[in-house]
């Protein structure tokens, strides 16, 4: 497996790991702390980790965004967290934290790519 592909997978799995690998310690540590914390806050606010339902496009897009959070998402799934409680006042806030964490991690991976290829 090429080294670049290993970095992309590592960047997705562990938010901030690629930045640490590339010598961007401050950014890497911020991502390493903040993005998993966002997933934790989303779960604490009783947000839902959406299932993949291609028949419901918005639910499928939310599921993809959730998955982009990497290891925090996988850990939550393995621990059977993220069922969500729609009656909770904080439900939508929780969903927002979970989805945003995944989308931000995707941007972090893209940023790591830009650093790797010398665009940054």
C-alpha positions in Angstrom: 0.0 0.0 0.0 1.5 3.4 -1.0 2.5 5.6 1.9 0.2 8.4 0.7 -2.8 6.0 0.9 -1.8 5.0 4.4 -1.7 8.7 5.4 -5.2 9.3 4.0 -6.6 6.3 5.9 -4.9 7.4 9.1 -6.1 11.0 8.6 -9.7 9.7 8.3 -9.5 7.2 11.2 -7.8 9.5 13.7 -8.6 13.2 13.2 -5.4 15.2 13.2 -3.0 12.2 12.9 -1.9 13.2 9.4 -1.1 16.8 10.5 1.0 15.4 13.4 2.8 13.1 10.9 3.4 16.0 8.6 4.9 18.1 11.4 1.9 20.4 11.9 1.8 19.7 15.7 -0.5 22.6 16.8 -3.1 21.9 14.2 -2.9 18.1 14.6 -3.4 18.4 18.4 -6.3 20.7 18.0 -8.0 18.3 15.5 -7.1 15.3 17.7 -8.9 16.8 20.7 -11.7 18.9 19.2 -13.2 16.5 16.6 -13.6 13.5 18.9 -14.9 15.9 21.5 -17.6 17.1 19.1 -18.7 13.5 18.5 -18.8 13.0 22.3 -20.9 16.2 22.8 -23.2 15.1 20.0 -23.8 11.8 21.6 -24.2 13.4 25.0 -26.9 15.7 23.5 -28.7 12.6 22.4 -28.0 13.0 18.7 -28.5 10.1 16.3 -25.9 8.3 14.2 -27.9 7.9 11.1 -28.3 4.6 9.4 -27.7 4.2 5.6 -31.1 4.4 3.9 -30.7 5.1 0.1 -34.4 5.5 -0.2 -34.2 8.5 2.1 -31.5 10.8 0.5 -31.1 13.2 3.4 -30.8 10.4 6.0 -28.2 8.7 3.7 -26.2 12.0 3.4 -26.3 12.4 7.2 -25.1 8.8 7.5 -22.1 9.5 5.2 -21.3 12.7 7.1 -21.4 10.7 10.4 -19.1 8.1 9.0 -16.5 10.7 8.0 -15.7 11.3 11.7 -13.5 8.1 11.6 -12.6 6.2 14.7 -14.9 8.2 17.1 -17.8 7.2 14.8 -16.7 3.5 14.7 -16.2 3.5 18.5 -19.7 4.9 19.0 -21.2 2.3 16.7 -19.3 -0.6 18.4 -20.5 0.6 21.8 -24.0 0.9 20.4 -24.3 4.6 21.1 -26.0 7.2 19.0 -29.6 5.8 18.9 -30.8 9.4 19.5 -34.0 10.4 21.2 -36.1 12.7 18.9 -38.2 13.8 21.9 -35.1 15.3 23.6 -34.9 19.1 23.4 -31.2 18.7 22.5 -31.7 16.1 19.7 -31.2 18.4 16.8 -28.1 20.0 18.4 -26.7 16.6 18.9 -27.3 15.7 15.3 -25.6 19.0 14.3 -22.5 18.2 16.3 -22.2 14.6 14.9 -22.7 15.6 11.3 -20.4 18.7 11.6 -17.6 16.6 13.2 -17.6 14.2 10.2 -17.7 17.0 7.6 -14.9 18.9 9.4 -12.8 15.7 9.5 -13.3 15.4 5.7 -11.9 19.0 5.4 -9.0 18.0 7.7 -8.1 15.1 5.4 -8.2 17.4 2.4 -6.0 19.9 4.2 -3.5 17.2 5.0 -3.5 16.2 1.3 -2.8 19.9 0.3 0.1 20.0 2.8 1.5 16.7 1.5 1.4 17.8 -2.2 2.9 21.2 -1.4 -0.1 23.4 -2.0 0.1 24.7 1.5 
